[in-house]
């Protein structure tokens, strides 16, 4: 029925925040407004129950807002031939990119491809590199892997203009996740510029250096800590390019970012948008015309659970939606059985189809930056920028990302945040659906692939306290 036919020509007055607050406090009947309706993030950022539309919204879309995000499937099977089969099936069934995860990587979670040139050659067999985004996840042998990949591209006579690559080199993420470096910090900083100059001479496109925040997130960091560390890594990368005598205006686009998204939809959206603003601010400080950040998102490992693994599908869907709506350029969804072992074809298909439904049926790429102007998301974005910038300044005052890690400053702050979060789960202030609340009466068997867990390398020259990926259900003792 038409609204006018129901209510006549009655005009409703515009909303008034003061009047709403008065009504809300009356309904609370003496209960504290802040206690009942206001919450806070792990960084202490205040989340109001109601926001007005902001007057000065900011447009923060994907790097290429006219193109859909890249649907990335994780390739981490220790058997290179089986991994190649998985990759070919993923691409045939709709994936537009693959993420190669090698053993010893901070993000390998116990598995990963063998770190050899032969394994790389095998896993890329029959894959059309001109049509597929290929990213190499951060790991200790990333620099050697980049050389091997360039050799493969050269032998295949690949057209550089049609390639979409990420070499995933991030010494800080490797140092944080594994607790070791194969050379001293001084030797690393001295040798990297020469390697970068070599890559520039080859004219290989794509992301050479990456600031990877997943290591921090999966170890328990807050959103601002993750962003602050990524910013510190990116600035360290800029210094390396400067040492290699590469103009920053040309080098900056070769720096990429990778972060985690979890089931907190609005906070994950704000985190991606904040990263874009922070990177633009850094470039402006360097007197460089800002280029849009290249951001790869992966769903959170720390939020995954062993119990009732189907609930992981719901968490990952929320996280995936947040990544796309927040403006990620590419997205990888972890299979829902990853906490049980190496995911099989069914779990991989669920992860892949989650993105395909968001893309082909929900058309989430149709609107660029749908959060622009949203009072809540814009407020979270601005607050995260402020908190992350303070974390970044603290790391710089500690001598930069590698020095801060070697002295344990970052690890200490992450541990404090992780312990505070665990305490809230144990006290019942937070919950994990299917684990701490609404558990199923009997767990169904979970199928995973047979694969041998890979040992974590321990060799190195410089060591620090590692930040291993640890799930929340493990920390609160709810995993079986």
N, C-alpha and C positions, 0 to 999 in steps of 0.2 A: 504494500500500500504506500502511496505517495506520502512523504513526511508532512507536506502542507495540508493534505486532507486529514491527517491525524491531529496535528497541532495548530492548524490555521497559520496565521502570519506571525506567530510568536518568534521573536528573535532572542536567542540565548546570549547573554553577555559574555565577553571574552573572559577566559580563565584568569583568575587572580591568585598568585602564589600565596600571598599572606592569608587570604580567606581559606585556601586549601589547607595551609598549615594549622590554622585555628580549628578547622573541622577535624583534621587528623589527630591533633592533640586531644580534642574532646573525645573522639572515639577510643583513644588509648586509655582513657579513664585513669590518668595518673601515672601510667607506665612511661618511662623515659623515651622520648622520641628517638634519640640516638641509639639507645639500647634495642629498641624494637624494630626500627626501620632503616637504620644506617649500618652499613657493613664496611669493612676495610680489606684491601688487598694485602698480600704478604709484605709489600713495601710500605704499608701504612697509609695508602691512598684511600681517601674517603669516597665511598660510593653512596650517593643520595638515592632515595626511593623515586624521585621525580626530577626531571630536567626539562628546561625550556629549550626550544630550538635556538642555536647560537646565531648571532647576527653576522659573524665573520667566519663562515665556514671555509675550509681549505680543501682543494681537490687533490687527492693523493692516489692516483690510479696505478695500475700495473705499468711496467716499463713500456709495454706496447698495449694500450687500452683497446685497440681495435682488433686484437687477436685474443683467442681464448688462452687460458693458462695451460701449461704443459702437464699432461697426466703422466707421472713418473712411477715406474714400478721398480722396487728394490730387488737387486740381483745379488744374492749373498750365499749361494749354495757352494760348499767346498768342492763339489764335483763340477769342473768347468763345462763338461759336455752336457750334463743335466741342466746347468745354469743357462747354457746357450739355448736349449730347448724351451726353457721357461721364458727367456727373453723373446724368442720368436713367437711363442704363443701370446704373450702379453701384447706385443706390437700388432699381431694379426687381429687380436680381439679389442683393439682400441687405444692401447697405451701409445703415447707420442714421445716418451722418453724413458730411459733406464738409468738407474743409479748403481754403479758397480761398487760393491762393498768388499774390501779385501781383508784377509785375516790380520789381526793386530790393530785394526782400526778402532778408535774409541767408540764408534757406533756399530761395531760388528756384533755385539751381544753374544760372543762365544763362537761365532761361525765366520763365514767370509771366504771369498775366492782365494786360492793360493797366490801369493805375491810374486808371480813370475811373468815374464814376457809371453811364455807359451800359454799360460792361462788366459791372459788378456786377448791373445790372438784367437784362442778357441771360443771364448765367450762372445766375441764380436763376429764370428763366422756367419756369413749370409745376412748380416744386418745392414740395411741401407743407411749408411752414416749420413747421407745427404738429407734424409727425411726423419732422422731420429735424434733427439736430444740425448747426448751422452755426458753424464757427470761421473767423475771419480770421487768417491767419498774420501774425506780427509783421513790419511793414515801415514805411518812413519816412512813409507817408501814412495810418497806421492811424487817427488821430483824425478825419481827413476821411472815411475809409471808414466809420467808426462812424456819423457823421451821415447818410451816404447810406443805410446799412442801416436806420437808424431811419425815414427817410423812406419806404423801400420797405414796411416793416412797417406804418407808419401808413396808407399808401394801400391796402394789402391788408386793413386792419382786422384784423390778426392779434391773437389772444387772448394777452396777455402770459403768462398762467398756463400756456400750452401750449408756450411757446418754450424752446429750449435753445440758448443762444448763447455765443460767446466772441469778444470784440472784438479781442483780441490786441494790446493797447497795451503796449509795453515799450521805453521810450527807451534803456535800457541795452543791450538786445540789438541794437537798430538801430545804436547808436553803435559797439558792438563789431564787428558784422558788416560794416558799411559804412564805418566810420572817419570818420563825419561826423554832425553834427546841423545841422538847418536854423535853429536859433536857439541863443543862448548857454545855458549851463547855468542861469544865473540867471533868464533869461527863461522857460525851460522850467519851472523849479520855481515860478515865479510864475504862469504861465498854466494849468498843469494843474489846480490846485484848482478854478478856475472851470469848467473843462470837466467835471470830475467832479461838481460840484454840479448842473450842467445835466443830466447823465445820471440822477442820482438823482431829480431833479424829474420826469423823464419816466417813471420807474417801470419802466424796461426791465430785465428779469431777466438773469442770467447773469454771466459773467466780464468785467469791464471792463478790469482791468489784469492782465498776465500776466508771470510771471518765467520767461523762456525760457532754458534751459541748453543747447539744441542748438547754438547758435553756438559756445559754448566747447568742447563735445565734438567737433564736427566740425573745429575748429581744432587739436585735439590735447590738450585738457585732461584731467586725471585725473578720476576720479569725485568725489573730495572737492573739487576745484577747481570742477567744474560745480555741485555742490550749494552750495558756499560762495557763489558768484556769484549763484545763484538766491535764496539766503536774503538776501543783501545787496540784491538788486533788490526782493524782497518787502517788506523793511523800509523801503526808500525809498518804495514804494507806500503803506505805512501812514502815513508822514510826510505824503505828499500828501493822503491822506484826512483826516488831522488838520488840515492847513492849510485844507481845504475845509469844516472844521467838521462832519464826518460822524463819528458815534459809531463807534469802531473795532469794537465788537461787531457792528454791522450792516454795516460796510464790509469786514471781513476775508473773509467768504464771497464777495465780489466779486473777490478776488484769486485767480488760477489759476496753475498751474505746467505747464511743458512741458519734457520732457527726452528724451534719447536712450537707447536700449537697444541693446546689441550682442550678439555671440555668446557672451559670457561670461555664461552663464545665471544662476549663483548671485550673481555680483557685480551684475548688472542688477536682480535681484529685491531684493537688499539695498539698492540705491540708491533704489528707489522707497519701500521701507519706511522707510529712514532719513529721506527727505524728509518723510514724514508725522510722524515723531517730532520733527524739527527745527522744523517749522511749528507744532506744538503747543507746543514750548518757547518759541518767539518770542511766541506769543499769551499764554502764561502770564506772560512777562516784561513784557508790556504790560498786565497785569491784565485780560485779556480771556478770557472763557470759551472754550476752544479749539473751533474748528470744524474738521471734517475737510478736508484739502486736496483740491482738485479737480486731478487730475493727468492730463495728456494725454501719451502716449508716442509716439515715432516711432522707427522702426528707424534705426540708424546709417548715415550717408552715408559716413563715413570708412572703414568696413569693406568697402564695396562695391568690386568689382574689374572691370576691363575684360576681362581674360582669363577664359575659361571662365565666363561670367556665370551659368550655371545653378547654380554653387556659391553664388551670392548667395542663391538660394532657400533653401538649407540654413541659411545664416547668419541670414537674416531670420526663418525659422521658429523657430530657437532664441531669437532676440531677442524675437519676438512672444510665444512661450510665457513667457519671463521676465517680460514686461510684464504679462501677464494673471495669472500666478501671484503676481507681486509686488504686485498690487492697483491697476493703472492703471485709471482711469475710462473712458478712451477710447484707442484705438490706431490708428495709421496705419502701414502697412507700405510701404516704398518699393519700387516695381517693380524687378525684378532687372536690367533693362537700363538703368537710369537713368544709369550711367556712360558709356553710348554716345550718349545723346541723349534726346529726349522719348519716353517709353515709349508703345508702341502698345496696342491693345485687348487683345492676348493677354497682354502683361506686366501690364497692369492687372488682368486677370481672375485671373492667378496670385496677385497680391498680395491681391486681395479674397477669393479662395477659400481662401487660407491661413487667414485669420481665420474664415471660415465653417466650415471643418473643425474648427478648435479649439473653436468655439462649438456647432455643431449636431451634430457627430459625437463629439467628445471631451468635450464638456460641461465645459470648464475653469472655467466660472463656478459650477459646482455647489458647490464648496467655497470658502469665504471664507478668505483668508489661509492657504493650505496650508503656508506656511513657518513659521508660528507654532510655536515650540517646537523647531525644528530647530537643533541646536547650531551647525552651520556657518553657516547664514544669519543666525541671531541674533547670532553673534559678529561677522560681517561688518557687520551693521547697526549694532551698537554702535560698532565701530571707525570706520566711515564717519561716524557722527554726530560723534565726537570730532575726526576730521581735518577734516571740513567746517566745524565750529564754529570751529576755529583759522583756517581760510581766511577765514571770515566776519569774525572779529575783526580779522584783518589788513587786510581791505578797509575796515572801519569806521575803523580807525586811520589809514588813508590818506585819509580824508575822505569815504568813501562810494563807491558803485559808479561814478558818473559821474566823480568826481575821480580815482579810482584808474585808470580807463581813460584819462583825458586825460593822466595823467602816465606811463602805460606800465607800471605795476606789475603789473597782471594779465597783460598781454601777455608780460612777461618770464618770469613763472612758467609760463605756458602753453608758451612756446617751450622752456624747459628740459625740461618733461615730454615734449613732442613729440620733441625731439632725442634724449632718452634712449630713448624707445620705438623710434624709427627705427634707432638704433644696434643695438638687440637684434634687429630684423628683419634687418639687414644682416649681423650676426654669426651668424645662424642660430639664435639662442636662441628666436625666435618664427617662426611660419610662416603663410603664407596658402595654404590649399588651392586648387589649381588655378592658382596664380601662382608662389609660391616653391617649393612641393612638389607633386608629382603633376600637372605641367602636361600638358594634352592635346597630342597630336602635331600636330594642325591645328585651328585655330579655325574654328567654324562662323559663317556670316554672321549678323549680328544686325539685325533689323528695328526701326526706330524711325520715328516720325512726322516728316514734313518740317516744320520750324519754325525760324524765325530766332532766333538767340540775342539776348537783349535786352542792350543796353549798360548798364553799371553807372553810375548817376548820380554825378557828382563835385561837385555844388554843395553848399555848406554854409557855416556860420558858425564852428563849432567842429570841429576835426579831431583824430583820434588815429590811432595805428597800427592798421589793420584786422586782424581775425582771420578771414580767408577760410576757407571750408570746403575742406579738402584731403584727398583719399583717401590711405590708407597706401601703396597701390601706386604712386601718383604720387611720394610722398616717397622711396621706396626705389628708384625708377627701374625698376620692374617693369611699368609700364603701357605699352601700345603705342598 
